[in-house]
Amino acid sequence: MKKLTLFISLLSIMMLAACGSTNNNENTNGNNDEVPSMVEVEIKVPETLEPNEEVKIEALVTQGEENVDDAHEVKFEVWKQGQEADHEMLEAMNDGSGIYSITKTFEEEGFYYVVAHTTARDMHVMPRVELTVGNPEPSEKEEEHDHEEEGHNHEEEGHNHDHETHEKTDHDDHHSHESSLNMTLKLTDAVKANQETTLSTEIKQEDAALTDATVRFEIWREDSEKHEFVDAKEVSEGVYEAKATMKETGLHYVQIHVEKDELHEHQQEEIEVE
C-alpha cells in the first residue's frame, strides 16, 4: 500500500512538472513569435506660422494603438532653408498621452525644416516636416526644390539597387546639408554572426579630432524593425569604439550618431555579416 501511494505521488509530481514546462514553453514561444509594432511619430504644428510669434511644436509617439509615454529621448532639430550649417537641437518636454513638445519662435520669414529625433522602445525614428513661416517668396522654395531634384538624380545614378535608395531616404533625408564632420567606420576583422566585433570610428571636424563627444552606433539588419543602440567610448583623441554582436548573417546598417553641444550629426554605413 505504501509503495502504491508513493508511486501515485511521484506520478502526480511528474505530471505537474510537465504541465508547468509546457506552459512555460508556450509563453516563451508566444513572446518570441510576437513581432512588436513599429514606433511611429507624427509631427504637429499650427496651420499658420508668423515671425516673432511663439508656437508649440508637438510629436505624437505611438506604437500600434498605444500612446508611448516612456520614450527614451525626443529632440527637435530645426533649421532654415539656405542656412543648412546652422541647426538648432531642442529637447522636448513629455506632456503625457504620447505627446512631446517644444516652444519655438521663428524670427524670420522663410521655409524651415523640423526633424523629430525619437528613440523609444529600442527603435529610432526621425520624421521630417517642412514649415512655412510668414509669406516668403515662392521662388526661394523653387530654387531649393530644383537643387534637391538635381541631388536626387545624382544619387539614383550612383546606386544600382532600389533598396539602397529607400534606406537612404528613410534615415538620412534630413542630412541633405553638408556635414561638418568627417567620420570613418573601421572594423578590426571580418564580421561574423554571433561573434563579438569591435566597431570603431574616427571623427574629425575641420581636420581636427573631435574629442569628448557622445557617440552611439545604431545597428539593424536589412528589412528588420529591431534597432540596437550601442554606446561608444573614446579610446584615443577622436577615436570611439564599441563592442557589438550581430546575431544574423546578411546586410546590416550601422548609423553613427555624434552629439556635442549643439552639434548633432549622423552617418550611415553598410557591413556584410558572414
C-alpha positions in Angstrom: 0.0 0.0 0.0 2.9 2.4 0.9 4.6 1.6 -2.5 1.3 2.3 -4.4 0.9 5.6 -2.5 4.5 6.6 -3.2 4.1 5.8 -6.9 0.9 7.9 -7.3 2.6 10.8 -5.5 5.6 10.7 -7.8 3.4 10.4 -10.9 1.4 13.4 -9.8 4.6 15.5 -9.3 5.9 14.5 -12.8 2.6 15.5 -14.4 2.6 18.9 -12.7 6.2 19.5 -13.7 5.4 18.5 -17.3 2.4 20.9 -17.4 4.5 23.7 -16.0 7.2 23.1 -18.6 4.6 23.1 -21.4 3.1 26.4 -20.2 6.5 28.0 -19.9 7.4 26.8 -23.4 4.1 28.2 -24.8 4.6 31.5 -23.1 8.2 31.7 -24.3 7.3 30.8 -27.9 4.5 33.3 -27.8 6.9 36.0 -26.8 9.5 35.1 -29.3 6.9 34.8 -32.2 5.4 38.2 -31.4 6.8 40.9 -33.6 6.5 44.4 -32.0 4.7 47.1 -33.9 6.8 49.9 -35.3 7.1 53.1 -33.3 5.5 55.9 -35.3 5.9 59.7 -34.8 3.6 62.4 -36.1 4.8 66.0 -36.0 2.0 68.5 -35.3 2.4 72.2 -35.9 -0.1 75.2 -36.2 -1.7 75.8 -39.6 -0.2 79.3 -39.8 3.1 80.5 -38.6 4.2 84.1 -38.3 7.6 85.6 -37.5 8.3 86.5 -33.9 5.4 84.6 -32.5 5.9 81.7 -30.1 4.5 78.5 -31.3 4.2 75.0 -29.9 5.5 72.0 -32.0 4.4 68.6 -30.9 5.4 65.0 -31.7 2.8 62.3 -31.1 4.6 59.0 -30.5 2.6 55.8 -30.8 3.2 52.0 -31.1 0.2 50.2 -32.6 -2.8 51.5 -30.8 -0.8 52.6 -27.8 0.5 56.1 -27.0 4.2 55.9 -26.0 4.7 57.8 -22.7 8.1 56.3 -22.0 10.2 57.4 -24.9 14.0 57.4 -24.0 14.6 60.6 -25.9 12.8 63.1 -28.2 14.6 66.1 -29.7 13.6 68.5 -32.4 16.2 69.6 -34.9 15.3 72.9 -36.6 17.0 74.8 -39.4 16.1 77.3 -42.1 16.4 76.6 -45.8 19.6 78.2 -47.0 21.1 78.1 -43.6 22.0 74.4 -43.5 25.1 74.9 -41.4 23.1 76.5 -38.6 21.0 73.8 -36.9 19.3 74.1 -33.5 18.6 71.0 -31.4 15.8 71.4 -28.8 15.0 68.7 -26.2 11.2 68.1 -25.9 9.1 68.0 -22.8 6.9 64.9 -22.1 3.4 66.2 -22.0 1.8 62.8 -21.5 -0.5 60.8 -23.7 2.3 60.2 -26.1 2.8 64.0 -26.8 6.3 65.5 -26.6 6.6 69.2 -27.3 8.8 72.3 -27.6 8.0 76.0 -27.9 9.8 77.9 -30.7 9.9 81.4 -32.0 10.9 81.9 -35.7 12.5 85.3 -36.1 12.4 85.4 -39.9 10.1 84.5 -42.7 11.1 81.6 -44.8 11.0 77.8 -45.2 12.1 75.7 -42.3 12.7 72.0 -41.6 11.9 70.2 -38.4 13.1 66.7 -37.6 11.8 64.8 -34.5 14.7 62.6 -33.4 12.8 59.9 -31.4 14.3 57.0 -29.5 11.7 54.7 -28.0 11.4 51.0 -27.2 14.6 50.0 -28.9 13.7 51.9 -32.1 14.9 55.2 -33.6 12.5 57.3 -35.8 13.4 60.6 -37.5 10.4 62.1 -39.4 10.8 65.4 -41.1 8.4 68.2 -42.0 8.7 71.4 -43.8 7.3 74.6 -42.4 6.4 77.9 -44.0 6.8 81.0 -41.7 5.1 84.2 -42.9 4.9 84.8 -46.6 8.3 84.1 -48.2 8.9 84.4 -51.9 7.9 81.2 -53.7 11.0 81.5 -55.9 13.1 80.7 -52.9 11.4 77.3 -52.4 11.6 76.5 -56.2 15.3 77.1 -56.2 15.7 74.7 -53.3 13.4 72.2 -54.9 15.5 72.3 -58.1 18.7 71.8 -56.1 17.2 68.8 -54.3 15.9 67.2 -57.5 19.4 67.6 -59.0 21.0 65.9 -56.0 18.3 63.1 -56.1 19.1 62.4 -59.7 22.8 62.1 -59.0 22.0 59.8 -56.1 20.0 57.5 -58.3 22.8 57.4 -60.9 25.2 56.3 -58.1 23.0 53.5 -56.8 22.1 50.3 -58.7 19.7 49.0 -56.0 16.3 50.5 -55.2 16.6 49.2 -51.7 19.7 51.2 -51.0 18.0 54.4 -52.2 15.0 53.6 -50.0 17.2 53.2 -46.9 19.0 56.5 -47.7 15.7 58.3 -47.9 14.3 56.8 -44.6 17.3 57.5 -42.4 19.3 60.4 -44.0 16.8 62.7 -45.6 17.3 65.5 -43.1 21.0 65.4 -43.7 21.0 66.7 -47.2 23.1 69.6 -45.9 26.8 69.2 -46.0 28.1 67.6 -42.8 30.8 69.5 -40.8 32.2 66.2 -39.7 34.3 63.5 -41.3 33.5 60.1 -39.9 35.2 56.8 -40.8 33.8 53.4 -39.7 36.5 50.8 -39.1 36.2 47.1 -38.4 39.1 45.1 -36.9 38.2 41.8 -38.5 35.5 40.3 -40.8 32.1 40.5 -39.1 30.6 37.1 -38.3 27.2 36.2 -36.9 27.1 35.5 -33.1 30.7 36.7 -32.7 31.6 39.9 -30.9 33.1 42.5 -33.1 34.7 45.9 -32.4 33.1 48.9 -34.2 35.5 51.9 -34.4 35.0 55.4 -35.8 37.5 58.2 -36.2 35.7 61.6 -36.1 37.3 64.8 -37.3 35.9 68.4 -37.5 37.8 70.6 -39.9 40.8 68.2 -39.9 40.9 68.3 -36.1 40.0 65.3 -33.9 36.6 65.7 -32.3 37.0 64.9 -28.6 34.6 64.5 -25.7 31.6 63.8 -27.9 28.7 61.4 -27.2 28.9 58.7 -29.8 26.4 55.8 -30.4 26.2 53.1 -33.0 22.7 52.3 -34.2 22.6 48.8 -35.8 19.9 46.9 -37.7 19.7 44.1 -40.2 18.3 44.8 -43.7 14.4 44.7 -43.6 14.4 44.4 -39.7 12.3 46.5 -37.4 14.6 45.9 -34.5 17.3 48.6 -34.0 20.1 48.2 -31.4 21.9 51.1 -29.9 25.4 50.7 -28.5 27.3 53.5 -26.7 30.9 54.0 -27.8 33.8 55.1 -25.6 36.6 57.4 -26.7 39.8 55.3 -26.7 42.1 58.0 -28.1 41.6 61.5 -29.4 38.7 61.5 -31.8 38.5 57.7 -31.9 35.5 55.9 -30.5 34.9 52.2 -30.1 32.1 49.8 -29.0 31.6 46.1 -28.9 28.6 44.6 -30.7 27.3 41.1 -31.7 25.3 40.6 -34.9 23.0 37.6 -34.5 22.2 37.0 -38.2 24.1 36.9 -41.4 23.4 39.3 -44.3 23.5 43.0 -44.9 23.4 45.3 -41.9 23.3 49.0 -41.5 25.3 51.0 -38.9 24.4 54.6 -38.3 26.9 56.6 -36.3 25.3 59.2 -34.0 27.5 62.1 -32.9 26.5 64.8 -30.4 28.5 67.5 -28.8 27.0 70.8 -27.5 24.8 72.0 -30.4 26.3 69.6 -32.9 24.2 66.6 -33.9 25.3 64.6 -37.0 24.6 61.1 -38.4 26.3 59.0 -40.9 25.1 55.6 -42.2 27.4 52.7 -43.3 26.8 49.2 -44.5 28.5 46.0 -43.3 28.1 42.4 -44.5 27.8 39.8 -41.7 29.1 36.4 -42.6 
